[in-house]
Amino acid sequence: MANYQSVRTSDAGALGARIDEGLRAHMNKVYGTMSVGMLITAAGAWAISGLATTSDPATAAAQLQNGQYLSQLGYALYASPLRWVVMFAPLAFILFGWGAMLRNASAAAMQIAFYVFAAMIGVSLSSIFLIYTDASIVQTFLVTAIAFAGLSLYGYTTKRDLSGFGTFLVMGVIGLIVAMVINIFLQSAAMTFAISVIGVLLFAGLTAFDTQSIKANYVAHAQQGDTEWLQKSAIAGALSLYLDFLNMFQFLLMFLGNRE
C-alpha cells in the first residue's frame, strides 16, 4: 500500500512538472507570437506613413495642415473611400473571421492569419505618424511596453482569481466604444481625455485578466494531450494580449503624444 501511494505521489509530481514545463513553453509561444505581430505592425505603420507623404508639392495629392503633403497613396488611404476599408477591415476580421478559423483552421494557418491581421493594423495605424511626433510615439510605446510587462507578470503570478473581473471589463469596453462614437459628434476635449484615461485602465485590467486566462486554459487542457488545440490556443492568446497592448498604447498616445 505504501509503495502504491508513493508511486501515485511520484506520478502526480511528474505530471505537475510536465505541465509546468509545458506552460512555460506555451507562454513563450504566446509572447513570441505577439511580439512578432507587434513588430510587423510597427514596421508596416512606419513604412506606409513614409510612402503616404511626399516633399514634392508637384506630385502631391493634398496638403496637410502641418505643412506635409499627401502622396497619391496617402490620399487613397486617408482621404478617399478606401479609408473606410482600411479602418474596418481589421474589425471585420476579428468579428467574422477569427472565430471560424479557431474552430476549423490549423494552428499554422491561424498564425499566418494573425500576422496578416497585424499587417492590416499597421496600415490602419500608419496615420499616427502624420499626427504625432516620432519622439512621442516611441516614448509612449516604451511606457506601454513597461506597463504591459508588469501587468502581464502580475496576471501570471498572482494567486488572486481575476475571472470575476471579466464581465465588468468587457462591459466597460462596450461602454467605452459607445462613448467614443458619441464623442465623434460632440468633439469634446474633456470627454476625449476621460475616454483615454478610462481606456488605459480598462485595457490594463484586461492585460492581467487575459494573461491569467491563458495560463488557466492551458493548465485545464494540458492533461488531455490535445496538442493541436494547445497550439491554436497559444495563437488566440497572442491575439488577445496583442489587442490589449495595442489599445493601451493608443489610449496612452491620446494624452501623452505631442501632435505635429
N, C-alpha and C positions, 0 to 999 in steps of 0.2 A: 504493500500500500504506500509506504514511504517512497519507494522507488518510482511508483506510478505518479505520485504527487510531484516529485522532483522533476520527472520528465515533462509533466504538464507545465510546471513553472518555467522550465527551460525553453519549451516550445513557445510559450507566451512571450518570454523575453526575446527570443529570436525573431518572432513575428513583429513585436514592437520595434526592434532595431531595424528590421527591413522597412517598416512603414516610415520610420523617422528618416532613414536614408533616402527612401523614395520621395518623401515630402520635400526634402532639401533639393533633390533633382527637379522635382515638379515646380517648385517656386523659382529655381534658377531659370527654368524654361519660360515661366510666366514673365519674369523680369527681363530676361534676354529678348524675348519676342517683343515685348512692349518697348524696350529701348531701341531696337531696330526700327520699329514703326515710328517712333518719335524722331529718329534721325532722318528717315525718309520724309516725314512731314516737314521738318525744319529745312532740309536741303531743297525740297520741292518748293516751299514757300519762298525761300531766298532766290532760287533760280528764276521762278516765274515773275517775281517782283522786278528782277533785273531786266527781263525781257519785256515787261509791261510798260517800261518807261524809256524815254529817249531824250537825248540832249539836243537833237536837231529839230527845230520848230518846223522845218520844211517837210519833214516826213511824219510829223506828229498828227495824231487824230484828234487830240483835245488837250487843253491846258488845265492843269490843276491849280487850286488856289495858292499852293505853296510855291508856285513857280516851276514845278515839274511838268513834263509833257508826257501824255499817254501815247504809247505806240499803238499800232493797229491791233495788236494782240491785247494790249491793256484795255483799249476801248471795248473790244469784244467781250472781255471777261468781266469788266466792271461797269460798263455803261449800256451795253446792248442787252436785248432779251436773254442772251446766253447767261447773263449773271444769275438768273433765277435757277438755271440748271446747275451752275457751279455751287450755289448756295444750298440747294435742296437735294442734290444727288446723294451726298453722304447720309442725310437723314433718311431718305427713301431706302438706301441700302440697309441701314440698321433696322428700320421698321418692317420691311418686307422681304429682305434677302437673307439676313443673318440667321434668323430662326430656322428657316428652311435648310440652310447649309449645316447648322448644328445637328439637325435631325438626319440629313441624307448624305452630306458630303463627307469625304475622307478628311483626316487631320491635315494632310499635305495640302489639299485644296482649300481648306479653311485658312491655313497660314498664308497662302498666296493671296486669297481674298482679303485678308487683314492688311497685307502690305499694299494692295491696290487701294483699299479704303484709306490708308494712311497717306498715299499719294494724292487722292482726291481731297482730303482735308488740307494738304499742303497747298493745293491750288486755291481752295476757298479761303485759306488763311493768309494768302500772299499779300492781300491788301493792307495788312497791318504795317508792312514796311513802307507804305506810302503815307500812313497816318502818324506813326510813332517813330521816334529816333532809334537808330540801331542800338545805341548805348542803353537806352531804357528797355528795349526788348531783351537784350542779353541780360541786363540786371534783373528784370522780372523773371526771366527763365531760371536764373540761378536761385533766386528766392523761392520759386515754386519747387525746384528740384530738392532744395534743402528741406522745405516743409513737407513735401511728399515723402521723402525718405523717412523722416521722423514719424509721420502719421502711419505709414505702412508698417514700419517696425513696431509701433505700438499695437496695431491691429494684429500682427503676427504673434507677439509675445504676451499680450495681456491675458489674464485668466478671466476677465470680466466678459460675460456674454453680451455681445453687441447686437444680437439678432433683433431685439426689441426695438432698436432704433431704425430698422429698415423701412417700415411703413411710414414713420414720421419723416424720414429723409426723402423718400420718394414723393410723398405728398408736398413736401417743401419745394422740391424741384418743379412739380407741376404748377404750384402757386407762383413760383419764380418766373416760369415761362409765360403765364398769364400776365404778370406784372410787366414783363418785357414787351409783350405785344401791346398792352395799353400805353406804355411809355413811348412807343413808336409814334403815336398820335399826340401825346402830351408834350414830349420833348422836355421833360422836367429834369433839371440838373440834380436837384435834391433826390428825386426818385432814382435817377441813374446811379448816384452814389450809394443809396440804400440797397439797390439791386446788386451792385458789385460786392458790397460787404456781405450781404446775406448769401450770395452765390459762393464766395470764398468759404464761408463757414459750412454751407451745405456739402460742398464737394470735399472739404477737409474731412467731414464726418464720413462721407461715402468712401473715402480712401481707406480709412481704418476698417469700416464695415465690410467692404468688398475684400480686403486682404484676409480678414478673419473668415469670411465665407468661402474663399478659395481654399484656405487651409482646411476648414471643416469638411468641405465637399470631398477633398482628396482623402482624408482620413476615413470618411464614411464609405468610400467606394474602393479603397486600396485593397481590402481583403478579398474583393470579388475577382480581382485579377483582370479586369476589363481594360486592357492596355489602350485600345483604340479610343475608348471613352475618355480615359485619363488624358490622352494626348489632345483630344478635342477640347476637353475641359481647360487645359493649360492655355490654349489659344483664346478661348472665351474669357478666361480670367485676365489675360493680357489686354484684351479689348476693353474690359471693364476698368482696369487701372489706367489704361491709356486715356480713356474718356474722362476719368476723374482728374488726371494730370492736366489734360488739355483745357478743361473747363476752369479749373482753378487758375491756370495761367492766364486765360482770357479775362477772368473777372479781376485778377490782380492787376493786369495791364490797364484795365479801365480807370483805376485811380492811382497807379504807380507810374504809368507810362507818360513820358513827355512827348507832346504832339509836335509834329514837324511845323 
